[in-house]
């Protein structure tokens, strides 16, 4: 007859060491790509700009479009006015 081994002992210690070594190895492992590292490929920060969670002024894209076109029109109009008044005076 074989004697029963008590729980714990050398096998348990060996399994605990292996698990601890695997955990340390995973923590020390460097990311394989820039996407994993979060450099340039992280979408978490860029998506926050377009969600409701972002802080700051919320402006409809159509309003931005009209403001941009209005600004361009005013610059062109001022150039035309400057050309016309330069030839008159």
C-alpha positions in Angstrom: 0.0 0.0 0.0 1.1 3.5 -0.7 0.9 6.2 1.8 -1.4 9.1 1.1 0.4 12.4 0.5 -0.8 15.2 2.7 -2.4 18.2 1.0 0.0 21.0 0.1 3.6 20.2 0.2 6.1 20.4 -2.6 3.7 20.2 -5.6 1.5 23.1 -4.3 4.6 25.3 -3.7 5.8 24.5 -7.3 2.4 25.4 -8.8 2.3 28.7 -6.8 5.8 29.6 -8.0 4.8 28.8 -11.6 1.7 31.0 -11.3 3.6 33.8 -9.8 6.3 33.6 -12.4 3.7 33.6 -15.2 2.0 36.7 -13.6 5.3 38.6 -13.3 6.2 37.7 -16.9 2.9 39.0 -18.2 3.3 42.3 -16.3 6.9 42.8 -17.6 6.0 41.9 -21.2 6.2 44.8 -23.6 3.4 45.4 -26.1 4.0 43.9 -29.5 2.5 46.8 -31.5 1.9 50.5 -31.1 -1.9 49.9 -31.0 -1.4 47.7 -27.9 0.9 50.3 -26.4 -1.6 53.1 -26.9 0.8 55.3 -29.0 -1.1 56.7 -31.9 -3.4 53.8 -32.2 -5.4 54.2 -29.1 -9.0 54.9 -29.9 -10.1 55.6 -26.3 -9.0 59.2 -26.3 -10.1 60.1 -29.8 -13.5 58.6 -29.3 -14.1 60.6 -26.2 -14.0 63.8 -28.3 -17.1 62.6 -30.3 -19.2 61.3 -27.4 -21.5 63.0 -25.0 -18.9 62.5 -22.2 -16.6 65.1 -23.7 -16.4 68.4 -21.9 -16.7 71.8 -23.6 -18.8 73.5 -26.1 -21.1 71.4 -28.3 -21.7 72.9 -31.7 -23.6 71.3 -34.5 -21.5 70.5 -37.6 -23.9 72.5 -39.8 -23.3 75.6 -37.7 -19.5 75.2 -38.1 -20.0 74.8 -41.9 -22.1 78.0 -42.1 -19.6 79.9 -40.0 -16.6 78.8 -42.1 -18.4 79.7 -45.4 -19.4 83.1 -43.9 -15.8 83.8 -42.9 -14.5 82.9 -46.4 -17.2 85.1 -48.0 -16.3 88.0 -45.7 -12.6 87.7 -46.6 -13.4 87.6 -50.3 -15.8 90.6 -50.0 -13.2 92.6 -48.1 -10.7 91.9 -50.9 -13.1 93.0 -53.5 -14.0 96.2 -51.6 -10.3 97.0 -51.2 -9.7 96.5 -55.0 -12.7 98.7 -56.0 -11.9 101.5 -53.5 -8.3 101.4 -54.5 -9.2 102.2 -58.2 -11.7 104.9 -57.3 -9.6 106.9 -54.9 
